[in-house]
Amino acid sequence: MSIKSLVNQIQAYNPDAEVELLERCYRFAQEAHEGQQRKSGEPYFTHCVKTAEILAELRLDTHTICAGLMHDVLEDTGITRQEMKIRFGANIANLVEGVTKIGQYKLGIASQTTETKSTVEHRVHRKRQAETYRKLLLATAEDMRVILIKLADRLHNMETLEFLSSEKCQRIAKETLEIYAPIAHRLGIWRIMGRLEDLAFKHLYPIEYRKIADLLNQKLTEREAYCEKMVKQIREELEKRNVFADVHGRTKHIHSIHQKIQQKGTPFSEIRDLIGLRILVKTEADCYIALGALHSKWNYHPDRLRDWIGQPKKNGYQSLHTTILDDGKPVEIQIRTYQMHKIAEDGIAAHWSYKEGLPMSQQGLSIFASYKQVLEDIQETQDSPHHFVESMKLELFQDEVYVFSPKGDLFKLPAGATAIDFAYKIHTDVGHTCVGTEVNGKVAPIRRVLENGDQVNIRTQPNGRPSRSWLSYVKTATARTKINQWFREKDKAEALELGKKLLAAELRVSYLNSRNYLNSEKLHDIAKQLKLKNLDELFVRIGNADESATQVVNLLKPEVPKPETESSEDVNGRRKPESPPAVKLENDIDLGMMRIMKCCNPIPGDQVVGYLTRGRGVSVHRSGCIRILDEPERLLTVQWNEKPSSENGTPPLPVYPVKILVECNDRPGMLGEITTAIAQYKVNIRSGKFEPSAVHHDAEASDNLTIDVTGAEQLEAVLQAIRGLKGVQRVTRES
């Protein structure tokens, strides 16, 4: 498109457009991209003009269209933001910079060989992927026009996606379906949303797309004839009531048809509502007159009647929806005014003034504020990138249901919401203390999925408490985050109490009076040294094994000799584990101190993972340790450093404590044989306890031992030697 054609398109709705500015931006972008080509072979500048065309279709202001023309200049050329600001002003420069910022967040798709990677590598990949999603979504909340430019940019890129590599196609299509289409949905821009969904679906699932497209084409003529018949009959009914309307038919989007097939579990041949009719009238009153006319002429589905005029959707959408039955065949019909139709197609863009300096309409501001609020609320309550993204998907792309409280108050919830979601919608405390519910006057389970028009009464008790099982069926981000918060606080309280007990016990072992130290000034100073806000945080960290009670006691009484640092050798003259531990992060990244954790006692040769703690470096655990299962996003790939052999005069290897349980017969000499089997490998026994077995009835006694080994290979040799003894039933590693 030439600059003249673009100007004509804009002046058709904005006669006062800044033509001189448009021409300057057009030439500037054209020169900046001179010599650049797209994968299709077209000049790169073609994409810039197409983006501007889409923005003009949305009837946007001159500055936004200028930014659309130059949206790739900062990223793909040597032009700086300052230069752009001097030439075209801060407003346009800020918009281009905003689009550039969003473009930096590219989602990587999972490799086809993901299954060959370790579990930890896969978790790290998912964490990075979710964090990219989160940053991208938050970046969209800065300026509504930035989102519109990015949506226009993405739409044209999707229209030319076939020229890219298969992997890049998959990545961009996945981004589009999971991020950009839901954003367009939330902002009510159906014109763009439907095209994005179909194009993404076409590249992600080409076989399914082609199958539905072919089936639609098979009976196209028949459907068109049926549409014409229905349009004529509806017009006649409306004219009888002096309502003059535009009535037209439409075939549903391929992606939405596929979703219906998936949701209903029915084949294409059984989906009868492939077409829909739309009635456009002048006034809101005419909408209801038209609805009455349809229901007088045809039977209809009462449960599929929707009044989005009286209760607009969050994205500003307004319309009446009904499904009439024509000879038993369902026909979906939308009834709306011309202004409602403009908003339905263009969403928030319909509320933006194309004249510079004029504000967005109040309804448009409300829609964008609602979008930003969703992002801010979830960002505030979600501490995991993965949880943030999952919550956003629920909030951005859900239809809605309307339910009532016993007092008649109306509440709006996402489709699929349960009675528990409703309870948390009323108030956090109502959700936490919910013990039962009544729907339409009848007792119902709290996981009951609510439907339009339901009257819901929540029963509470002061001693009511949330259940973790609720997380498996709640739909709203609010309910999910409030439940998670409650359990985090509960877990924190338990960790705090445990931390106090552990520290008090360690003080007693050191012959110190816990009353004198648990709230002492010196303990407060230690908390400050560890960059903690207060003593409670210190107790929580001790309870969670993020801090050692022994180390804290040693800090309290530094003059007391510290058993672990008296000597670098153990009783057999061998070196103790090095500090920092003999492990390293993938690619030798340095994230500070690395600690081998006592909860699972990993040793060289074990599969290990790193866990990024808050402010205390990396703790090293055995893979599968229960302490790290709840937060996979904090896991890092670590590996053992290679150690030299202890032969030929090289320094002895470090040793690591391991607990083992030996279940055996209670006979004379049994304990001696076990210790001899261990000693032949020059392994030290730190401690042991021989007692009647309380674990398995076929073993008479159990021997709980803590031994020092150099690694998994030596440990396995010791275990095999013990298993070979007469009278030994089982030998297991306890941690």
Number of C-alpha atoms within 10 A of each C-alpha: 10 10 16 11 11 20 21 15 15 27 16 12 15 19 12 13 20 18 18 10 14 20 15 15 24 24 13 17 22 21 11 18 19 13 10 14 14 14 13 12 9 11 16 18 23 16 20 26 24 20 26 28 23 21 26 25 14 24 22 25 23 25 24 24 28 27 31 34 30 29 29 23 23 20 17 12 13 9 12 13 17 12 12 21 14 10 15 17 13 14 12 24 24 17 25 27 21 22 27 19 17 18 15 12 17 14 17 19 16 14 12 8 7 12 10 10 11 12 16 19 18 17 19 18 18 19 19 16 20 22 20 19 24 22 16 19 21 14 18 22 19 13 15 20 25 25 22 26 25 21 25 23 24 20 25 17 17 21 13 14 21 14 13 14 10 12 14 15 18 19 16 23 25 19 19 23 19 19 19 23 27 23 24 25 20 27 29 25 27 19 17 23 24 19 18 27 23 19 22 27 22 17 19 19 11 12 12 14 20 13 12 15 13 11 12 17 11 10 10 13 11 10 18 14 11 13 21 13 11 17 18 12 13 18 17 14 16 19 13 10 12 12 19 17 22 13 20 16 19 13 16 14 15 24 21 15 18 16 11 15 16 11 9 9 9 11 11 16 8 8 13 10 14 18 18 17 19 21 25 22 22 16 14 16 11 21 23 16 14 27 18 12 18 20 15 11 14 13 15 20 13 10 11 13 16 17 15 15 20 10 15 12 18 19 24 23 23 23 26 21 19 22 25 22 15 13 8 10 11 20 19 21 22 20 27 27 23 17 15 23 21 19 23 22 19 22 27 30 23 23 20 21 16 24 16 14 8 10 13 16 13 10 13 22 16 16 21 20 14 16 21 18 13 19 22 13 13 19 19 11 17 19 12 17 21 21 20 23 25 14 22 24 16 16 22 23 18 18 15 15 19 17 19 19 17 14 9 10 9 13 14 17 22 19 19 18 23 22 25 31 27 26 24 21 17 13 11 16 15 20 25 23 19 23 19 18 22 19 22 15 12 11 12 16 15 23 17 18 17 23 18 17 14 16 21 24 22 21 16 18 12 11 9 16 17 18 11 10 8 17 15 9 17 23 23 24 23 20 24 22 21 19 22 17 15 16 16 12 11 12 14 19 16 14 21 22 15 18 25 21 17 18 23 20 17 20 24 12 11 14 9 15 13 17 10 10 17 17 11 13 11 14 19 18 15 17 19 14 9 13 13 16 11 14 20 18 17 26 27 22 21 24 25 18 17 20 17 19 24 19 15 19 20 18 15 17 15 11 8 11 10 15 8 12 9 9 12 13 16 16 9 9 10 17 17 20 18 12 10 12 16 18 21 20 18 13 8 10 9 12 13 11 13 22 20 23 16 14 13 19 18 24 24 22 14 16 16 23 26 27 23 17 12 10 13 16 17 27 20 27 27 20 17 13 15 11 13 17 12 8 11 18 23 18 23 20 20 23 19 16 12 9 10 10 11 11 9 6 7 9 12 16 19 22 22 20 22 23 19 19 20 24 27 24 19 18 10 8 8 16 17 10 14 18 16 13 21 20 13 10 14 14 19 19 17 14 10 15 10 15 13 14 18 11 11 12 8 11 19 19 23 25 19 18 20 20 20 21 24 20 19 17 13 16 22 13 14 21 19 12 16 22 20 11 14 11 16 20 19 15 17 12 15 13 15
